[in-house]
Structure formats: structure tokens, C-alpha cells
């Protein structure tokens, strides 16, 4: 039967080999368990940038390299591994090497430094040399092998060792041994069987020696024990007690005490306060990490998320895009609903344009009323009152069409507004063209043997309006059937907003509608320009020429302005073009006639219009 070994103080790694030592167990931490506990501590406090301070001892070097590998494997980083030569106080000290190590530790961003060694000499040398004692602003972690040494925390062990004051350490568990305190207090120095232990205690407390009969025999150990020993908390003694207890109660505790792989007790680590020891500070929400070239993964820069993206976690690797109808807040750590904007009646711009449209609608209605009231006067008859009625009515509807462009864009309004404007405004421009053609026919027919005399008095003008308007109607029907306009949200033009607008569906169809109206206006201008030298008393051609100049100026300026604006301002530009061109037609063609009808009735006579008043004056 193989002999079982249970150690109460051996922590060396070679005993982890289960092939070489298959029956070896221990009641203290081994190196692997210490490393795992240390890594848990680093992860808990977020210390991902640490340094290691060790000795040049072969065993310490091997253990430090193993610790470094395990730290890197856990996702953390090691800033440096500095080695301290294990020299005694009277040996030749490599001051230059110690100084270089101290400088590297001081300059490093790592705030957590692990003193990893099994030698008490390393800790002693650390505090002995002033160079090392000048290292400030570091949090030190002391390995179990050093922290468990007898009298490690005593001032006489490490004199004036301020850098290690407040350091963290793993240590062998302490515990109270039942009955042991009473046993020690009951010891009689004269009958105790272990004189060497008594001699040490008596010499420390009473400065007497039992071997030389300098003690009185009345000395008691209770005061000595209270002064020199914490009899309620032992380290190795408690571990020894534990190992014996395990052997004595092995069967009973078989299912209570469980060993991990390697024969070690299950450990739990109690964290304390948390200093910072990182290569780079954590990236706050709203930022993401970017790797630094030729640097460990723990070293990175934090950059803000791009426009339209956010991150709501610390140390985010990537930013996430907000949903289409949301936008990041100012800190870019959350998404907020976008503000929906459109040209509404509540906007100052929308209210002004709507007021202008209604004003000109009323003016058009007033002019139409004047023409109807004075329909039998020579001026109204001479200007083809039927065409004037059609033109005025179409202008009224055109002014009202501009109101469809204002407000919430829905499916029906997007379908109607461009088509309705195109058809109605085409009727208005066709009426102007018909007026210009009527002037040409009327004055050409007065010439002898004119071929146009047979068209006088016919309904040529009405047919011309119907024919020209039919072309626009065909274009609009094809547009609505093939690629109709539809409402959409523009989320790219204005940051944090969604612009509700009508997508025209087909850009070609949209510019075809505008281009067709422009073509008719150009024909009207040419025809009116050719007959511009008619007598002053009948200046309809001149009025049409001026109105077409205004029309063309407005719509030529409209195209670059329309293409350079977005959102509700694009809509406002189109409304302005509609109102300005319609007002130009109304003002240039009808306002002079209203002036004559209302303020100069003496000019509203047949004699004046035909020029016969000049002959009367000459006689």
C-alpha cells in the first residue's frame, strides 16, 4: 500500500506532478492556485496592465514566466518583468541594475506591481535600498511565500518599508485550534517536556534561562503568550492541525473536503479596495476601442462613434447603428427618436407662403369678378373674354394648388400636387398662347388677301387650349401609372431629423412636366414678340411679352435653386416659383386692363380701341 503524504507548508510547483508524486496532498496554496486567485483578483478590479517584480533565482524566474503566461492567457497584459539580484547586505550590490529596474517601474503606467518570489531576502532588499523605496504611486501585491514568513509584518523585519504599507497579499489561512489556547495557558514551566520552546519564551519575557537556574519557577506563560503570540490565529500550526484532522477523519470527511486537480484545497478569494492599474483607461459609452500598432491588446485608444452610431457599454469593440427612425443623443450612448420635420402651416415660412397664395387667389377672384361685371365693354370683348375667364380661373386654381405642397405629405397629396399643378398651370399658359395667336390672326386678317381671315371668329383659341393641355395631361397620366410620387422620410440630409417629403418617383417625368410648360411659355413669348409693334391702344401682345419674360426668368432661376436645396426648403422654392410666375401673369396681363376699366373708362371705348379717335381729332 502506497504511503500518503499531506503537507502543511510545502508550496513548490514540482509537487504538482501527479506522476512523480501521486499520493502527495497539501493544506496550503500551491503556485497554480495562487496564480488563478491572482488572475481572478485582476479581472475583478479591472487591472489589465500589471508589472512583475521578482528575483534572479532560478525557481522565481520559472514561476514568474508561468505567471506571465497565465496573465496573458486570461486576456490581461504584463507591462514589464523586472528582476532583482538576490544579494545579501554585505555582498557587492549591482546598484546600476537596481536603479534601472526602479526607473522602469516608476515610469510604467502599470499601477499594480506583483512581488513574486519565494525568498524573504527580496522583500528585505526592496525596502532596504533607498532607490527602491522612492518608488511612489504603486499598488503592490505580495506572493504567499513572502507574506506567510514569520514576523513578515513586524517593523524589525523590514524597517521603514513604507512602499509596502497597504499592499495586498495572499496568505496562508489562519484559524483557531479548539482547546489549543487552554493547553498553552495550562503549561507549567517546571513540568513542560519541551524545554527549548520554554527557554525561548522565558528569555523573551523575563530574560531568564531555565538551564542556568536564573528563573524563579513562578513564571507563567499566559502573559507571555498574550504578548508574543496570537494564540487564536495560527498559520502553519493551523495547517498542520488541518492535515492531522484530515487524516484522523478521512472517512468521515470524504464527501466534505474535496481536492481540486493537483491535490489542493478549494479556495475562495476575498477582494478588498480597488486601485486602477491599466495600460489604457476604459472607453466610456459613446466610444469604441481601436488597437494601437505594436502594442498589447490592453493598450488602445478610444474614439467617438461615427455619426448615426452609438455604444452603450464600456470598452465597446464596435459601435452599433441606430434604427432608421432614431438618432444618437449627444453622448452617443443611446438612440433617441428623430424629429419629423416638413413644411407646415405652423412654420413661419409655410404660413407666409400660404398667406401669399390666398392673397393672390383673392386678387384673381376680384379680377375675374371685374371682367364678368364689365363683360360687355369693348376692352373685355377685344381681349377674348372667354380666354380671359379660363386664364383667370386657372390662375385661381394654381394659387390654391400651392397650398397642397404645405402640410403633412401623404400618399394622396404626393400623387395630386405635381400633376394638379402641371395640368392647371398648363391650361393657364395655353390660354396665354391662345391669346397671342388670336392677336396674330386678328391683325393679319385685316390685310388684303390674307389667308388667316377665314379663322377670324372661329373657336381656334379654344381648340388650341384643349390641344396644348392634352399633351400635359398625357405626360401626367403616364407619370402616375409608371412611376408615381410617394411619401418618404429623408434621414440623411439633416442630422437627428427625418424630413417627410414627396419622392417624385421619376425625375424625368417631373422635369418633363416643367419642361412642357416652359416650351409653351417660350412659344407664347415668340408669338407675342413678333406682334409687339401693334398700335398702343391695343397692347395685349406687349403685356403677354412682359408676362412671359417674368415667367421664364422665374423658372430658369428655379432649376438651380431647386437642385441646391433639400427638405422643406426645396418645397418652399417650388411654391415660390409657382406663386411668382402666376402673379407675373396676373399682374402683367390683367392689372393694366383693370386700371383702364375702373379708373379710365374713357379709354374703354370701341373708338379708342380701333384708333378712330385719332381721326376725329385730326378733323
SVG drawing of the C-alpha trace seen along z (x, -y; Angstrom):
<svg xmlns="http://www.w3.org/2000/svg" viewBox="-72 -119 103 121">
<polyline fill="none" stroke="black" stroke-width="0.4" points="0.0,0.0 1.5,-3.4 2.2,-5.9 0.0,-9.1 1.7,-12.4 -0.2,-15.5 2.0,-18.7 1.0,-21.7 3.6,-24.1 5.1,-23.0 4.0,-25.2 6.6,-24.3 5.4,-23.6 7.3,-20.3 5.0,-18.6 2.1,-19.3 3.4,-16.4 0.9,-13.6 3.1,-11.0 6.1,-11.8 4.1,-12.4 0.8,-10.6 0.0,-10.5 1.1,-13.9 -1.5,-16.3 -1.3,-19.7 -3.3,-22.0 -1.8,-25.2 -1.9,-27.0 0.3,-25.9 1.7,-28.1 -1.0,-27.3 -3.8,-28.1 -2.1,-31.3 -1.8,-32.4 -5.5,-31.6 -6.5,-33.6 -4.4,-36.5 -5.9,-36.4 -9.4,-36.5 -8.3,-39.4 -7.0,-41.3 -10.2,-40.6 -12.4,-41.6 -10.8,-45.0 -10.1,-45.5 -6.3,-45.6 -5.3,-44.6 -1.9,-46.3 0.4,-44.9 4.1,-44.5 6.1,-41.7 9.0,-42.2 11.0,-39.0 14.4,-37.8 17.1,-36.2 16.6,-32.9 16.0,-30.1 12.8,-28.9 11.5,-32.5 12.3,-33.1 10.5,-29.9 7.4,-30.7 7.3,-34.4 7.4,-33.2 4.5,-30.9 2.6,-33.7 3.2,-35.9 1.8,-33.3 -1.3,-32.8 -1.9,-36.5 -1.7,-36.9 -3.8,-33.8 -6.5,-35.4 -6.7,-38.4 -4.7,-40.8 -1.2,-42.2 2.1,-42.4 3.9,-45.7 7.3,-44.6 9.1,-41.8 11.9,-43.4 14.5,-41.2 16.2,-41.9 19.5,-40.1 19.4,-38.1 22.3,-39.6 22.9,-39.8 23.5,-43.1 27.3,-42.7 27.7,-41.4 28.6,-43.6 25.3,-45.3 24.7,-46.0 23.3,-49.5 23.1,-50.3 20.8,-47.3 18.7,-48.1 18.4,-51.8 17.4,-50.8 14.7,-48.4 13.4,-51.2 13.2,-53.7 11.3,-51.2 8.8,-50.6 8.3,-54.3 7.8,-55.3 5.4,-52.5 1.7,-53.1 1.1,-49.9 -0.1,-50.8 -0.3,-47.2 3.1,-45.5 3.4,-41.9 6.3,-40.9 6.6,-37.3 9.3,-35.4 9.7,-32.7 12.6,-34.5 12.2,-36.8 15.5,-38.4 13.8,-40.1 11.3,-41.9 14.1,-42.9 16.3,-44.2 13.3,-46.1 12.8,-48.1 16.5,-48.4 17.7,-50.3 16.6,-53.9 16.3,-53.7 13.5,-51.2 11.9,-52.9 11.5,-56.1 9.0,-54.4 5.7,-56.1 2.1,-55.7 2.2,-51.9 0.0,-49.2 2.0,-46.2 0.9,-42.6 3.0,-40.2 3.1,-36.5 2.1,-33.9 5.7,-32.7 6.8,-36.1 3.6,-37.2 3.5,-33.9 7.0,-34.3 7.3,-34.5 7.2,-38.1 6.7,-39.5 4.6,-42.3 6.9,-43.2 8.7,-46.6 12.0,-44.9 11.7,-42.5 11.5,-45.3 12.5,-48.6 10.8,-51.8 9.3,-49.9 6.7,-52.5 6.2,-51.4 4.8,-48.0 2.4,-49.6 -1.1,-48.9 -0.1,-46.3 -2.2,-43.3 -1.2,-39.8 -2.4,-36.2 -1.5,-34.4 -2.0,-31.0 -5.3,-30.7 -5.3,-31.2 -7.7,-29.6 -8.4,-28.8 -7.5,-25.3 -10.1,-24.1 -8.5,-23.6 -5.0,-24.6 -5.2,-28.0 -6.3,-26.4 -3.5,-23.8 -0.8,-26.5 -2.2,-28.5 -2.1,-25.4 1.6,-24.6 3.8,-24.6 7.4,-25.6 8.7,-23.2 7.0,-20.2 6.9,-21.0 8.6,-18.4 9.8,-20.8 12.5,-23.0 13.7,-24.6 10.3,-26.2 10.1,-27.3 13.6,-28.7 12.7,-30.9 9.5,-32.3 11.0,-32.8 14.1,-34.6 11.9,-36.9 9.5,-37.8 11.6,-37.5 15.2,-37.5 15.9,-34.2 17.2,-30.9 15.9,-27.6 19.2,-25.8 21.2,-28.2 18.6,-28.3 18.0,-32.0 14.3,-31.6 12.3,-31.5 9.9,-28.8 6.9,-31.1 6.8,-32.5 3.6,-31.9 3.1,-31.5 -0.3,-33.2 1.1,-36.7 3.9,-35.6 1.5,-34.1 -0.8,-37.1 2.2,-39.3 4.1,-37.3 1.6,-35.0 -1.8,-35.3 -3.0,-32.1 -6.3,-32.3 -4.9,-32.5 -2.1,-30.3 -0.9,-29.8 1.3,-26.8 0.2,-25.4 -3.4,-25.6 -2.4,-23.9 -0.6,-21.2 -3.7,-20.8 -5.8,-20.6 -3.6,-17.9 -3.8,-15.8 -7.5,-16.4 -7.9,-15.2 -6.0,-12.0 -7.9,-11.3 -11.3,-11.9 -10.6,-10.9 -13.6,-8.6 -16.0,-10.9 -14.9,-13.9 -14.6,-12.1 -17.6,-13.9 -17.0,-17.2 -13.3,-18.0 -12.8,-17.9 -9.5,-18.4 -9.0,-20.1 -6.9,-18.8 -3.4,-18.7 -4.5,-17.8 -5.1,-21.3 -7.9,-22.6 -10.7,-24.6 -10.0,-28.3 -12.1,-31.5 -10.5,-34.9 -11.9,-37.9 -11.3,-41.2 -10.6,-44.5 -10.4,-48.0 -9.8,-48.7 -6.9,-50.9 -6.5,-51.4 -3.8,-49.5 -4.5,-49.6 -2.5,-50.4 -5.4,-52.4 -8.4,-53.8 -11.7,-52.2 -13.7,-53.6 -16.9,-55.2 -20.2,-54.5 -20.3,-56.5 -16.8,-55.5 -15.1,-52.4 -11.7,-50.9 -9.1,-50.9 -5.9,-48.9 -2.5,-50.6 0.1,-49.3 2.8,-47.1 1.1,-47.3 -0.6,-44.6 -4.3,-44.2 -4.7,-46.0 -3.3,-49.2 -5.8,-51.0 -7.2,-54.4 -10.9,-55.5 -12.6,-57.1 -16.1,-58.5 -18.7,-56.5 -19.3,-57.7 -22.4,-59.8 -25.5,-57.7 -23.9,-55.1 -23.8,-54.5 -22.3,-52.3 -24.0,-51.7 -21.3,-49.5 -17.9,-50.2 -14.9,-49.2 -17.1,-48.5 -15.2,-46.9 -17.6,-48.3 -20.4,-50.9 -23.9,-50.0 -26.1,-51.8 -29.3,-53.4 -32.5,-52.3 -33.5,-54.3 -36.1,-56.4 -33.7,-57.1 -30.5,-59.1 -27.8,-59.0 -28.0,-61.5 -25.3,-64.0 -23.2,-61.5 -23.8,-58.8 -24.7,-56.2 -28.3,-55.8 -30.7,-56.3 -33.5,-58.9 -36.4,-59.1 -35.8,-61.5 -37.8,-64.7 -40.1,-64.6 -40.0,-67.9 -41.9,-69.2 -43.1,-72.5 -46.2,-73.1 -48.6,-75.9 -47.1,-76.3 -43.8,-77.2 -43.3,-80.9 -42.1,-80.1 -45.2,-77.9 -47.6,-80.5 -46.1,-83.3 -46.3,-81.3 -49.9,-80.2 -50.9,-83.8 -49.4,-85.0 -51.2,-82.2 -54.5,-83.1 -53.9,-86.8 -53.3,-86.3 -56.2,-83.9 -58.5,-86.6 -56.9,-89.2 -57.6,-86.7 -61.1,-86.2 -61.6,-90.0 -60.2,-90.5 -62.5,-87.7 -65.4,-89.4 -64.5,-92.7 -64.2,-91.1 -67.6,-89.4 -69.2,-92.6 -67.8,-94.6 -68.0,-91.7 -69.9,-93.8 -67.3,-96.6 -65.1,-96.9 -61.9,-96.2 -63.1,-92.9 -64.6,-91.8 -61.4,-92.8 -59.2,-90.6 -61.2,-87.5 -63.2,-87.3 -63.6,-83.5 -59.9,-83.0 -59.6,-85.7 -62.1,-83.7 -60.2,-80.5 -56.9,-82.1 -58.2,-83.8 -59.9,-80.7 -56.8,-78.6 -54.6,-81.1 -57.0,-81.0 -56.6,-77.2 -52.9,-77.5 -52.6,-79.7 -54.7,-77.1 -52.5,-74.3 -49.6,-75.8 -51.4,-75.0 -51.2,-71.3 -47.4,-71.5 -47.7,-72.7 -48.5,-70.3 -48.1,-66.6 -47.2,-64.7 -49.4,-61.8 -49.9,-59.3 -52.8,-61.3 -51.2,-64.7 -48.0,-63.4 -50.0,-62.0 -52.0,-65.2 -49.8,-68.1 -47.4,-67.9 -50.0,-66.5 -52.6,-69.1 -50.2,-72.0 -48.8,-70.8 -52.2,-70.4 -53.8,-73.6 -50.8,-75.8 -50.5,-74.3 -54.1,-75.5 -53.1,-79.0 -50.0,-79.1 -52.0,-77.6 -54.6,-80.4 -51.8,-82.9 -50.5,-81.2 -54.0,-81.2 -54.4,-85.0 -51.1,-85.6 -52.3,-83.6 -55.6,-85.4 -53.8,-88.7 -51.8,-87.5 -55.0,-86.2 -56.9,-89.4 -54.4,-91.8 -53.3,-89.6 -56.9,-89.2 -57.1,-93.0 -54.6,-92.7 -56.0,-92.2 -56.0,-88.6 -54.9,-87.3 -55.2,-83.5 -55.9,-83.9 -59.1,-85.9 -61.1,-82.7 -60.0,-81.8 -61.4,-85.0 -64.5,-84.3 -63.8,-80.6 -63.0,-78.7 -59.4,-78.3 -58.3,-79.6 -60.4,-77.1 -59.1,-74.2 -55.6,-75.4 -56.0,-75.5 -57.5,-72.0 -54.8,-70.6 -51.9,-72.1 -53.4,-70.9 -53.9,-67.4 -50.2,-67.0 -49.6,-67.8 -52.4,-65.5 -50.9,-62.6 -47.5,-63.2 -49.1,-63.3 -51.1,-60.1 -48.1,-58.2 -46.1,-59.5 -48.8,-58.4 -49.1,-55.0 -45.4,-54.1 -43.6,-55.8 -45.9,-57.8 -44.7,-60.1 -44.8,-58.7 -44.1,-60.0 -40.8,-59.1 -38.6,-60.0 -35.2,-61.6 -32.9,-60.7 -29.6,-61.8 -29.9,-65.5 -30.3,-66.9 -28.7,-65.3 -31.1,-64.0 -34.2,-64.7 -36.4,-62.9 -37.7,-65.1 -41.1,-64.0 -41.2,-64.7 -42.7,-63.5 -40.3,-61.5 -41.2,-62.4 -40.8,-58.8 -39.5,-59.7 -37.2,-62.7 -37.6,-62.5 -41.3,-62.8 -41.1,-65.7 -38.8,-67.7 -40.9,-66.7 -43.9,-68.4 -41.9,-71.6 -40.2,-71.5 -43.5,-71.2 -44.9,-74.2 -41.6,-76.1 -42.0,-75.1 -45.5,-76.5 -44.3,-79.7 -41.4,-80.0 -43.9,-79.7 -46.1,-82.4 -43.1,-84.7 -42.0,-84.2 -45.6,-84.8 -46.1,-87.8 -42.7,-89.2 -43.5,-89.0 -46.6,-91.3 -45.1,-93.6 -45.4,-96.7 -49.1,-96.8 -50.8,-100.1 -50.6,-101.3 -54.3,-101.3 -54.3,-97.6 -51.2,-96.4 -52.2,-92.9 -49.1,-91.5 -46.9,-93.7 -48.5,-92.5 -48.1,-88.9 -44.4,-89.5 -43.7,-91.0 -45.6,-88.2 -43.6,-85.6 -40.3,-87.3 -41.3,-87.2 -42.4,-83.6 -39.1,-82.5 -37.0,-84.4 -38.7,-82.7 -38.5,-79.2 -34.9,-79.5 -33.9,-80.6 -36.0,-77.8 -33.9,-74.9 -30.6,-75.6 -32.3,-76.8 -34.4,-73.6 -31.4,-71.4 -29.3,-73.1 -31.9,-72.9 -33.2,-69.9 -36.2,-69.1 -38.8,-71.7 -36.8,-74.4 -36.9,-72.6 -40.7,-72.6 -40.7,-76.3 -38.6,-77.1 -41.2,-75.4 -44.1,-77.1 -42.3,-80.5 -41.8,-79.7 -45.5,-78.8 -46.6,-82.0 -44.1,-84.3 -44.8,-83.1 -48.6,-83.1 -48.5,-86.5 -46.4,-87.7 -49.1,-86.5 -51.9,-88.1 -50.0,-91.4 -48.7,-91.9 -51.8,-90.9 -54.8,-91.9 -53.8,-94.7 -53.4,-97.3 -56.8,-96.3 -58.4,-96.6 -56.8,-100.1 -58.4,-101.1 -61.8,-99.6 -62.0,-101.1 -60.0,-104.3 -60.0,-105.3 -63.4,-104.4 -62.9,-107.0 -60.3,-104.7 -62.7,-101.7 -64.5,-102.6 -64.6,-101.0 -63.4,-104.2 -60.4,-104.3 -59.5,-100.7 -59.8,-100.9 -57.8,-104.1 -60.6,-106.2 -60.3,-108.8 -57.1,-109.9 -59.0,-110.6 -61.7,-112.5 -59.1,-114.8 -57.4,-115.4 -60.6,-116.6"/>
</svg>
